[in-house]
Amino acid sequence: MIQPIPAAPARPPLPRQDIETLVSRHGLWRVLRALAAVVVRPKRRPALPEAHRLSEHLRRDIGIAHDPPPRRYWEL
């Protein structure tokens, strides 16, 4: 049996009303300045994993010195 192709999902409406509300409350220049600040702002880089949370195998692979094994209480 041939399945009908589903229709493409409808696009969400443009936020025209929201933008007009912002412009009426704060003024065109403030809205444009805030938009420019968002566009120019550098992207945040994801945080690197902390070395102590990596497994010994991964630490050895990337060249991080491994922690010495903990001392046993009878070796003190």
MARFI-344146 format. One record per residue (C-alpha): residue number from 0; residue in three letters; z, y, x. Coordinates in nm, 2 decimals. Layout:
N
<rec><num>NUM</num><residu>ALA</residu><z>Z</z><y>Y</y><x>X</x></rec>
...
END
This chain:
76
<rec><num>0</num><residu>MET</residu><z>0.00</z><y>0.00</y><x>0.00</x></rec>
<rec><num>1</num><residu>ILE</residu><z>-0.09</z><y>0.35</y><x>0.13</x></rec>
<rec><num>2</num><residu>GLN</residu><z>0.21</z><y>0.58</y><x>0.16</x></rec>
<rec><num>3</num><residu>PRO</residu><z>0.15</z><y>0.95</y><x>0.06</x></rec>
<rec><num>4</num><residu>ILE</residu><z>0.20</z><y>1.20</y><x>0.34</x></rec>
<rec><num>5</num><residu>PRO</residu><z>0.51</z><y>1.41</y><x>0.26</x></rec>
<rec><num>6</num><residu>ALA</residu><z>0.46</z><y>1.78</y><x>0.23</x></rec>
<rec><num>7</num><residu>ALA</residu><z>0.55</z><y>2.00</y><x>0.53</x></rec>
<rec><num>8</num><residu>PRO</residu><z>0.90</z><y>2.14</y><x>0.50</x></rec>
<rec><num>9</num><residu>ALA</residu><z>0.91</z><y>2.50</y><x>0.37</x></rec>
<rec><num>10</num><residu>ARG</residu><z>0.98</z><y>2.77</y><x>0.62</x></rec>
<rec><num>11</num><residu>PRO</residu><z>1.31</z><y>2.95</y><x>0.59</x></rec>
<rec><num>12</num><residu>PRO</residu><z>1.28</z><y>3.30</y><x>0.45</x></rec>
<rec><num>13</num><residu>LEU</residu><z>1.26</z><y>3.58</y><x>0.70</x></rec>
<rec><num>14</num><residu>PRO</residu><z>1.59</z><y>3.77</y><x>0.74</x></rec>
<rec><num>15</num><residu>ARG</residu><z>1.44</z><y>4.09</y><x>0.62</x></rec>
<rec><num>16</num><residu>GLN</residu><z>1.72</z><y>4.17</y><x>0.37</x></rec>
<rec><num>17</num><residu>ASP</residu><z>1.98</z><y>4.11</y><x>0.64</x></rec>
<rec><num>18</num><residu>ILE</residu><z>1.81</z><y>4.33</y><x>0.89</x></rec>
<rec><num>19</num><residu>GLU</residu><z>1.77</z><y>4.61</y><x>0.63</x></rec>
<rec><num>20</num><residu>THR</residu><z>2.14</z><y>4.58</y><x>0.56</x></rec>
<rec><num>21</num><residu>LEU</residu><z>2.23</z><y>4.61</y><x>0.93</x></rec>
<rec><num>22</num><residu>VAL</residu><z>2.00</z><y>4.91</y><x>0.97</x></rec>
<rec><num>23</num><residu>SER</residu><z>2.14</z><y>5.09</y><x>0.66</x></rec>
<rec><num>24</num><residu>ARG</residu><z>2.50</z><y>5.03</y><x>0.78</x></rec>
<rec><num>25</num><residu>HIS</residu><z>2.46</z><y>5.10</y><x>1.16</x></rec>
<rec><num>26</num><residu>GLY</residu><z>2.13</z><y>5.29</y><x>1.20</x></rec>
<rec><num>27</num><residu>LEU</residu><z>1.80</z><y>5.18</y><x>1.35</x></rec>
<rec><num>28</num><residu>TRP</residu><z>1.88</z><y>5.28</y><x>1.71</x></rec>
<rec><num>29</num><residu>ARG</residu><z>2.21</z><y>5.08</y><x>1.72</x></rec>
<rec><num>30</num><residu>VAL</residu><z>2.04</z><y>4.77</y><x>1.58</x></rec>
<rec><num>31</num><residu>LEU</residu><z>1.75</z><y>4.80</y><x>1.83</x></rec>
<rec><num>32</num><residu>ARG</residu><z>1.99</z><y>4.85</y><x>2.12</x></rec>
<rec><num>33</num><residu>ALA</residu><z>2.20</z><y>4.55</y><x>2.01</x></rec>
<rec><num>34</num><residu>LEU</residu><z>1.88</z><y>4.34</y><x>1.98</x></rec>
<rec><num>35</num><residu>ALA</residu><z>1.76</z><y>4.45</y><x>2.33</x></rec>
<rec><num>36</num><residu>ALA</residu><z>2.10</z><y>4.37</y><x>2.47</x></rec>
<rec><num>37</num><residu>VAL</residu><z>2.08</z><y>4.01</y><x>2.33</x></rec>
<rec><num>38</num><residu>VAL</residu><z>1.72</z><y>3.97</y><x>2.47</x></rec>
<rec><num>39</num><residu>VAL</residu><z>1.81</z><y>4.09</y><x>2.81</x></rec>
<rec><num>40</num><residu>ARG</residu><z>2.14</z><y>3.91</y><x>2.85</x></rec>
<rec><num>41</num><residu>PRO</residu><z>2.13</z><y>3.63</y><x>3.10</x></rec>
<rec><num>42</num><residu>LYS</residu><z>2.16</z><y>3.28</y><x>2.96</x></rec>
<rec><num>43</num><residu>ARG</residu><z>2.49</z><y>3.10</y><x>3.02</x></rec>
<rec><num>44</num><residu>ARG</residu><z>2.46</z><y>2.80</y><x>3.24</x></rec>
<rec><num>45</num><residu>PRO</residu><z>2.63</z><y>2.49</y><x>3.14</x></rec>
<rec><num>46</num><residu>ALA</residu><z>2.95</z><y>2.42</y><x>3.32</x></rec>
<rec><num>47</num><residu>LEU</residu><z>2.93</z><y>2.17</y><x>3.61</x></rec>
<rec><num>48</num><residu>PRO</residu><z>3.14</z><y>1.86</y><x>3.58</x></rec>
<rec><num>49</num><residu>GLU</residu><z>3.46</z><y>1.88</y><x>3.78</x></rec>
<rec><num>50</num><residu>ALA</residu><z>3.44</z><y>1.66</y><x>4.08</x></rec>
<rec><num>51</num><residu>HIS</residu><z>3.77</z><y>1.48</y><x>4.01</x></rec>
<rec><num>52</num><residu>ARG</residu><z>3.64</z><y>1.36</y><x>3.68</x></rec>
<rec><num>53</num><residu>LEU</residu><z>3.33</z><y>1.19</y><x>3.83</x></rec>
<rec><num>54</num><residu>SER</residu><z>3.35</z><y>0.82</y><x>3.91</x></rec>
<rec><num>55</num><residu>GLU</residu><z>3.38</z><y>0.71</y><x>4.27</x></rec>
<rec><num>56</num><residu>HIS</residu><z>3.02</z><y>0.58</y><x>4.26</x></rec>
<rec><num>57</num><residu>LEU</residu><z>2.87</z><y>0.91</y><x>4.15</x></rec>
<rec><num>58</num><residu>ARG</residu><z>3.08</z><y>1.10</y><x>4.40</x></rec>
<rec><num>59</num><residu>ARG</residu><z>2.96</z><y>0.88</y><x>4.68</x></rec>
<rec><num>60</num><residu>ASP</residu><z>2.60</z><y>0.91</y><x>4.56</x></rec>
<rec><num>61</num><residu>ILE</residu><z>2.60</z><y>1.29</y><x>4.57</x></rec>
<rec><num>62</num><residu>GLY</residu><z>2.80</z><y>1.31</y><x>4.90</x></rec>
<rec><num>63</num><residu>ILE</residu><z>3.14</z><y>1.42</y><x>4.79</x></rec>
<rec><num>64</num><residu>ALA</residu><z>3.42</z><y>1.27</y><x>5.00</x></rec>
<rec><num>65</num><residu>HIS</residu><z>3.62</z><y>1.02</y><x>4.80</x></rec>
<rec><num>66</num><residu>ASP</residu><z>3.99</z><y>1.05</y><x>4.75</x></rec>
<rec><num>67</num><residu>PRO</residu><z>4.20</z><y>0.82</y><x>4.95</x></rec>
<rec><num>68</num><residu>PRO</residu><z>4.36</z><y>0.55</y><x>4.75</x></rec>
<rec><num>69</num><residu>PRO</residu><z>4.71</z><y>0.64</y><x>4.64</x></rec>
<rec><num>70</num><residu>ARG</residu><z>5.00</z><y>0.52</y><x>4.85</x></rec>
<rec><num>71</num><residu>ARG</residu><z>5.20</z><y>0.23</y><x>4.72</x></rec>
<rec><num>72</num><residu>TYR</residu><z>5.57</z><y>0.28</y><x>4.68</x></rec>
<rec><num>73</num><residu>TRP</residu><z>5.65</z><y>0.00</y><x>4.92</x></rec>
<rec><num>74</num><residu>GLU</residu><z>5.45</z><y>0.18</y><x>5.20</x></rec>
<rec><num>75</num><residu>LEU</residu><z>5.67</z><y>0.49</y><x>5.20</x></rec>
END
